[in-house]
Amino acid sequence: MVNSKKVSYIALLTALASAVYYVESFLPMPVSVPGARWGFSNFPLILAVVSNIGLTNTLYIAIIKTVLGSILSGRFLSPMFWMGLAGAVVSSFSMWVAYKILKNIGVLGISEIGAFFSNSIQVIIAGVFIVKSFSIIWYYPYMLFFGIITAFINSVIVNYIIRSVKIDNFR
């Protein structure tokens, strides 16, 4: 039997992540880094991880938010879509693994690990498949810098939500 509360929670996180993905496509970056995004749509993924809804459901949220958000923002199947999809899947997986293995890591640690792996895979994909040059590595420090900032902001948002709203732990 499917737990309707869990399904509703997953649907809510997916809708929230997709909406934030769309809205963040309008937010300018302070420095012009082609293809860079803020990454605020990842806070629902962090909520999914710390709510313990499972790896499969967290990956579903990551994939669906990227597909819906890119359709809404007009980037579906563009190079940015593939980079974002890979980043979302890899960061979701790495956050889930960190949460399971490192018991006392906390929300900030989970968020920073997700940002690191997301940015890393995106730079690799850009270098291998899009620009076909590893000179893209010069963007990596900028991506990491903005990733650190966004991961911190995402962790503040998640901690605020956890303190303000009773969130079930789906163990």
Solvent accessible surface area in square Angstrom, and as a share of the most:
residue,aa,sasa,rsa
1,M,242,1.08
2,V,112,0.64
3,N,80,0.41
4,S,85,0.55
5,K,124,0.52
6,K,53,0.23
7,V,76,0.44
8,S,69,0.45
9,Y,32,0.12
10,I,30,0.15
11,A,60,0.46
12,L,114,0.57
13,L,4,0.02
14,T,15,0.09
15,A,60,0.47
16,L,65,0.32
17,A,0,0.00
18,S,6,0.04
19,A,51,0.39
20,V,31,0.18
21,Y,9,0.04
22,Y,75,0.29
23,V,87,0.50
24,E,8,0.03
25,S,25,0.16
26,F,141,0.59
27,L,79,0.40
28,P,109,0.69
29,M,38,0.17
30,P,94,0.59
31,V,71,0.41
32,S,108,0.70
33,V,11,0.07
34,P,95,0.60
35,G,29,0.28
36,A,17,0.13
37,R,62,0.23
38,W,41,0.14
39,G,16,0.15
40,F,37,0.15
41,S,2,0.01
42,N,30,0.16
43,F,18,0.08
44,P,0,0.00
45,L,0,0.00
46,I,2,0.01
47,L,6,0.03
48,A,0,0.00
49,V,1,0.01
50,V,24,0.14
51,S,2,0.01
52,N,16,0.08
53,I,2,0.01
54,G,26,0.25
55,L,39,0.20
56,T,81,0.47
57,N,32,0.16
58,T,0,0.00
59,L,39,0.19
60,Y,117,0.45
61,I,0,0.00
62,A,0,0.00
63,I,71,0.36
64,I,76,0.39
65,K,8,0.03
66,T,0,0.00
67,V,41,0.23
68,L,77,0.38
69,G,0,0.00
70,S,0,0.00
71,I,91,0.46
72,L,106,0.53
73,S,30,0.19
74,G,66,0.64
75,R,76,0.28
76,F,88,0.37
77,L,103,0.51
78,S,32,0.21
79,P,70,0.44
80,M,57,0.25
81,F,5,0.02
82,W,125,0.44
83,M,16,0.07
84,G,15,0.14
85,L,34,0.17
86,A,22,0.17
87,G,0,0.00
88,A,6,0.04
89,V,47,0.27
90,V,46,0.26
91,S,1,0.01
92,S,0,0.00
93,F,101,0.42
94,S,14,0.09
95,M,3,0.01
96,W,59,0.21
97,V,42,0.24
98,A,7,0.05
99,Y,45,0.17
100,K,67,0.28
101,I,119,0.60
102,L,88,0.44
103,K,155,0.66
104,N,153,0.79
105,I,42,0.21
106,G,42,0.41
107,V,20,0.11
108,L,80,0.40
109,G,19,0.19
110,I,1,0.01
111,S,4,0.02
112,E,47,0.21
113,I,43,0.22
114,G,3,0.03
115,A,18,0.14
116,F,95,0.40
117,F,85,0.35
118,S,10,0.06
119,N,17,0.09
120,S,19,0.12
121,I,42,0.22
122,Q,29,0.13
123,V,8,0.05
124,I,93,0.47
125,I,27,0.13
126,A,6,0.05
127,G,1,0.01
128,V,64,0.37
129,F,136,0.57
130,I,65,0.33
131,V,75,0.43
132,K,154,0.65
133,S,43,0.28
134,F,141,0.59
135,S,71,0.46
136,I,24,0.12
137,I,90,0.46
138,W,192,0.67
139,Y,73,0.28
140,Y,45,0.17
141,P,79,0.50
142,Y,108,0.41
143,M,17,0.08
144,L,44,0.22
145,F,114,0.48
146,F,14,0.06
147,G,10,0.09
148,I,99,0.50
149,I,61,0.31
150,T,6,0.03
151,A,2,0.02
152,F,110,0.46
153,I,62,0.31
154,N,4,0.02
155,S,3,0.02
156,V,75,0.43
157,I,54,0.27
158,V,0,0.00
159,N,52,0.27
160,Y,134,0.51
161,I,38,0.19
162,I,70,0.36
163,R,180,0.66
164,S,67,0.43
165,V,85,0.49
166,K,178,0.75
167,I,45,0.23
168,D,35,0.18
169,N,75,0.38
170,F,32,0.13
171,R,205,0.75
